Amino acid sequence: MESLYLLIPMSIVLVFFFGVLFWWSTRSGQFDDMEGPAHRILMDDDRAGNEMPSEDKPKA
């Protein structure tokens, strides 16, 4: 029974902390675009042809 005197205030503080963390993340724009990164990973940055860029070419 004595443990409830410790666990209840700790749980209230923990819920308040997670609430503040969630509020901060929504205000800072963490959840603005949920689909953009998922689509962006599928769009390759293919170059025309199969040539290597000049900085990647092996030096002779």
C-alpha positions in Angstrom: 0.0 0.0 0.0 2.9 2.4 0.7 4.2 1.8 -2.8 1.1 3.5 -4.2 2.2 6.8 -2.5 5.2 6.7 -4.7 3.9 5.1 -7.9 0.8 7.4 -8.4 2.8 10.7 -8.3 5.5 9.1 -10.5 3.0 8.0 -13.1 1.3 11.5 -13.1 4.7 13.1 -13.7 5.5 10.6 -16.4 2.2 11.2 -18.2 2.8 15.0 -17.9 6.3 14.6 -19.4 5.0 12.5 -22.3 2.3 15.1 -22.9 4.8 17.9 -23.0 7.0 15.9 -25.3 4.1 15.2 -27.7 3.0 18.8 -27.7 6.5 20.0 -28.5 6.9 17.5 -31.4 3.6 18.6 -32.9 4.5 22.3 -32.6 7.9 21.8 -34.1 6.5 20.1 -37.3 7.5 16.5 -36.6 4.2 15.2 -38.0 3.6 17.6 -40.8 4.3 15.3 -43.7 3.9 11.7 -43.0 3.8 10.4 -46.6 6.6 12.5 -48.1 9.6 10.6 -46.8 8.0 7.3 -47.7 7.5 8.4 -51.3 10.9 10.1 -51.5 12.8 6.9 -50.8 11.2 5.3 -53.8 12.2 8.1 -56.2 15.7 7.4 -57.4 18.0 10.1 -58.5 19.0 8.3 -61.7 21.5 9.9 -64.0 21.2 9.9 -67.8 23.2 7.0 -69.1 25.5 4.7 -67.2 28.5 7.0 -67.0 30.2 7.7 -63.7 30.6 11.2 -62.5 34.0 12.7 -62.7 34.8 12.5 -59.0 33.9 8.8 -59.0 36.0 7.8 -62.0 39.2 5.8 -61.2 42.4 7.7 -61.8 44.8 6.2 -64.3 
